[in-house]
Amino acid sequence: MAITHNSGDPLIRMNAFSEMQQILFEDLPIIPTHQYSWIYLQDPDVDGLIRFPVVDFSRGHLLTD
């Protein structure tokens, strides 16, 4: 950090920031902060919806008696 605060040379500062970033990548764990999900309702008269692994509502159709 001292190099980035005390140097006026942009190349020296960028190299110092690059080294700090590499240290963070190597030493810090990856912690998920959220989980992605879908919430929806489905009418029992609708059939053919694909919900997993890819959400695809284009093939849904209404059931007829």
Buried (B, 14 or more C-beta within 10 A) or exposed (E): EEBBEEBEEEEEBEBBEEEEEEEEEEEEEEEEEEEEEEEEEEEEEEEEBEEEEEEEEEEEEEEEE
